Amino acid sequence: IAEALAPRAFRFDPFGLVSGYRAYLIYTGLAAKSNSELAKLGITRRDIPRIAAEAADLQIN
């Protein structure tokens, strides 16, 4: 899912800008889906922030 929404094109990530932008793309891509589309993927709206952060390799506390 994440690769389709925000492919990993950059290896250099100054100040986490690229990973932050990637998380944003993943988040907005998933948030734009309907509840039934999310259910087909096995996720809920509540999971979107965690999934976006994990897919972009961000640390969340």
N, CA, C and O atoms as a DFTB+ gen file, in Angstrom:
244 C
 N C O
     1  1       0.832      -1.189       0.000
     2  2       0.000       0.000       0.000
     3  2       0.871       1.246       0.000
     4  3       0.684       2.154      -0.810
     5  1       1.826       1.272       0.924
     6  2       2.656       2.471       1.077
     7  2       3.471       2.760      -0.181
     8  3       3.610       3.919      -0.572
     9  1       4.007       1.727      -0.814
    10  2       4.818       1.940      -2.014
    11  2       3.978       2.513      -3.150
    12  3       4.477       3.301      -3.953
    13  1       2.724       2.128      -3.222
    14  2       1.852       2.666      -4.267
    15  2       1.517       4.132      -4.010
    16  3       1.385       4.918      -4.948
    17  1       1.380       4.496      -2.740
    18  2       1.022       5.873      -2.397
    19  2       2.222       6.804      -2.383
    20  3       2.114       7.964      -2.781
    21  1       3.371       6.304      -1.926
    22  2       4.564       7.149      -1.800
    23  2       5.812       6.288      -1.943
    24  3       6.368       5.835      -0.942
    25  1       6.260       6.056      -3.177
    26  2       7.441       5.217      -3.386
    27  2       8.692       5.811      -2.755
    28  3       8.822       7.028      -2.626
    29  1       9.601       4.942      -2.367
    30  2      10.869       5.376      -1.771
    31  2      11.837       5.759      -2.888
    32  3      12.538       4.901      -3.423
    33  1      11.877       7.018      -3.233
    34  2      12.736       7.477      -4.318
    35  2      14.045       8.057      -3.804
    36  3      15.028       8.121      -4.542
    37  1      14.067       8.479      -2.550
    38  2      15.250       9.144      -2.010
    39  2      15.900       8.302      -0.918
    40  3      15.215       7.673      -0.111
    41  1      17.212       8.297      -0.905
    42  2      17.939       7.616       0.162
    43  2      18.434       8.618       1.194
    44  3      18.580       8.279       2.368
    45  1      18.691       9.839       0.771
    46  2      19.173      10.892       1.658
    47  2      17.963      11.622       2.229
    48  3      17.090      12.061       1.480
    49  1      17.909      11.752       3.545
    50  2      16.738      12.344       4.191
    51  2      17.176      13.399       5.199
    52  3      17.234      13.123       6.397
    53  1      17.487      14.617       4.722
    54  2      17.943      15.655       5.647
    55  2      16.831      16.082       6.604
    56  3      15.736      16.453       6.181
    57  1      17.132      16.022       7.884
    58  2      16.203      16.451       8.939
    59  2      14.876      15.699       8.926
    60  3      13.903      16.170       9.515
    61  1      14.811      14.556       8.277
    62  2      13.580      13.779       8.232
    63  2      12.510      14.363       7.331
    64  3      11.343      13.985       7.427
    65  1      12.893      15.280       6.457
    66  2      11.908      15.932       5.586
    67  2      11.268      14.958       4.604
    68  3      10.057      14.996       4.383
    69  1      12.074      14.100       4.024
    70  2      11.550      13.168       3.025
    71  2      10.624      12.153       3.684
    72  3       9.545      11.870       3.164
    73  1      11.035      11.602       4.826
    74  2      10.178      10.621       5.493
    75  2       8.905      11.279       6.016
    76  3       7.842      10.658       6.005
    77  1       8.996      12.515       6.471
    78  2       7.800      13.230       6.910
    79  2       6.834      13.471       5.766
    80  3       5.622      13.326       5.928
    81  1       7.365      13.838       4.613
    82  2       6.520      14.056       3.445
    83  2       5.918      12.738       2.976
    84  3       4.760      12.691       2.559
    85  1       6.700      11.677       3.045
    86  2       6.204      10.351       2.662
    87  2       5.059       9.927       3.583
    88  3       4.052       9.390       3.120
    89  1       5.215      10.171       4.887
    90  2       4.140       9.858       5.836
    91  2       2.882      10.653       5.495
    92  3       1.770      10.129       5.565
    93  1       3.063      11.912       5.128
    94  2       1.931      12.764       4.734
    95  2       1.220      12.180       3.509
    96  3      -0.009      12.113       3.479
    97  1       1.984      11.760       2.505
    98  2       1.378      11.194       1.298
    99  2       0.607       9.919       1.609
   100  3      -0.496       9.713       1.102
   101  1       1.186       9.071       2.437
   102  2       0.521       7.824       2.810
   103  2      -0.750       8.127       3.599
   104  3      -1.807       7.550       3.342
   105  1      -0.631       9.040       4.563
   106  2      -1.787       9.404       5.389
   107  2      -2.926       9.947       4.533
   108  3      -4.068       9.505       4.664
   109  1      -2.621      10.898       3.660
   110  2      -3.684      11.499       2.849
   111  2      -4.266      10.499       1.850
   112  3      -5.462      10.522       1.560
   113  1      -3.413       9.629       1.331
   114  2      -3.905       8.604       0.411
   115  2      -4.871       7.648       1.086
   116  3      -5.903       7.294       0.516
   117  1      -4.538       7.228       2.299
   118  2      -5.427       6.327       3.032
   119  2      -6.676       7.058       3.521
   120  3      -7.774       6.501       3.493
   121  1      -6.514       8.296       3.965
   122  2      -7.653       9.061       4.477
   123  2      -8.681       9.338       3.381
   124  3      -9.863       9.520       3.673
   125  1      -8.243       9.370       2.136
   126  2      -9.153       9.631       1.023
   127  2     -10.008       8.416       0.673
   128  3     -11.003       8.546      -0.040
   129  1      -9.637       7.256       1.159
   130  2     -10.393       6.034       0.860
   131  2     -11.658       5.969       1.711
   132  3     -11.729       6.536       2.801
   133  1     -12.640       5.270       1.190
   134  2     -13.890       5.091       1.937
   135  2     -13.679       4.047       3.032
   136  3     -12.688       3.317       3.028
   137  1     -14.617       3.990       3.960
   138  2     -14.524       3.007       5.037
   139  2     -14.531       1.583       4.495
   140  3     -13.837       0.717       5.028
   141  1     -15.303       1.332       3.446
   142  2     -15.344      -0.014       2.872
   143  2     -14.030      -0.361       2.174
   144  3     -13.591      -1.510       2.224
   145  1     -13.401       0.614       1.527
   146  2     -12.096       0.365       0.903
   147  2     -11.043       0.064       1.966
   148  3     -10.213      -0.828       1.793
   149  1     -11.084       0.812       3.064
   150  2     -10.147       0.558       4.157
   151  2     -10.387      -0.819       4.764
   152  3      -9.437      -1.528       5.094
   153  1     -11.651      -1.198       4.911
   154  2     -11.982      -2.509       5.472
   155  2     -11.444      -3.629       4.588
   156  3     -10.993      -4.656       5.096
   157  1     -11.489      -3.442       3.273
   158  2     -10.936      -4.447       2.355
   159  2      -9.435      -4.612       2.555
   160  3      -8.885      -5.691       2.336
   161  1      -8.774      -3.524       2.979
   162  2      -7.336      -3.570       3.249
   163  2      -7.047      -4.077       4.661
   164  3      -5.894      -4.320       5.019
   165  1      -8.098      -4.232       5.452
   166  2      -7.944      -4.735       6.810
   167  2      -7.545      -3.674       7.821
   168  3      -6.947      -3.991       8.849
   169  1      -7.869      -2.419       7.540
   170  2      -7.529      -1.342       8.472
   171  2      -8.754      -0.471       8.739
   172  3      -9.733      -0.501       7.995
   173  1      -8.674       0.298       9.812
   174  2      -9.733       1.248      10.146
   175  2      -9.142       2.652      10.107
   176  3      -7.925       2.817      10.020
   177  1      -9.992       3.643      10.170
   178  2      -9.512       5.037      10.180
   179  2      -8.598       5.294      11.371
   180  3      -7.660       6.086      11.282
   181  1      -8.868       4.639      12.458
   182  2      -8.051       4.800      13.664
   183  2      -6.604       4.332      13.435
   184  3      -5.687       4.820      14.094
   185  1      -6.399       3.399      12.513
   186  2      -5.074       2.848      12.232
   187  2      -4.235       3.722      11.308
   188  3      -3.019       3.548      11.238
   189  1      -4.855       4.651      10.602
   190  2      -4.166       5.409       9.556
   191  2      -2.914       6.137      10.054
   192  3      -1.869       6.005       9.417
   193  1      -2.957       6.899      11.155
   194  2      -1.730       7.592      11.589
   195  2      -0.573       6.634      11.898
   196  3       0.576       6.899      11.545
   197  1      -0.892       5.525      12.557
   198  2       0.148       4.550      12.899
   199  2       0.731       3.910      11.642
   200  3       1.948       3.763      11.523
   201  1      -0.120       3.538      10.725
   202  2       0.338       2.904       9.491
   203  2       1.202       3.859       8.681
   204  3       2.237       3.458       8.148
   205  1       0.791       5.108       8.584
   206  2       1.576       6.099       7.837
   207  2       2.945       6.296       8.471
   208  3       3.951       6.358       7.763
   209  1       2.996       6.394       9.782
   210  2       4.272       6.591      10.472
   211  2       5.171       5.371      10.328
   212  3       6.367       5.510      10.071
   213  1       4.610       4.181      10.489
   214  2       5.404       2.958      10.360
   215  2       5.919       2.784       8.935
   216  3       7.072       2.405       8.732
   217  1       5.080       3.055       7.964
   218  2       5.481       2.891       6.567
   219  2       6.566       3.880       6.173
   220  3       7.395       3.584       5.312
   221  1       6.564       5.040       6.790
   222  2       7.573       6.058       6.486
   223  2       8.782       5.952       7.415
   224  3       9.677       6.796       7.370
   225  1       8.809       4.928       8.249
   226  2       9.919       4.689       9.178
   227  2      10.098       5.820      10.175
   228  3      11.226       6.177      10.515
   229  1       8.995       6.386      10.645
   230  2       9.057       7.441      11.653
   231  2       8.883       6.824      13.028
   232  3       8.223       5.795      13.174
   233  1       9.468       7.442      14.026
   234  2       9.314       6.992      15.406
   235  2       8.119       7.705      16.018
   236  3       8.038       8.933      15.979
   237  1       7.197       6.944      16.578
   238  2       6.069       7.552      17.277
   239  2       6.061       7.060      18.712
   240  3       6.337       5.891      18.980
   241  1       5.746       7.954      19.626
   242  2       5.730       7.598      21.050
   243  2       4.330       7.585      21.583
   244  3       4.121       7.307      22.764
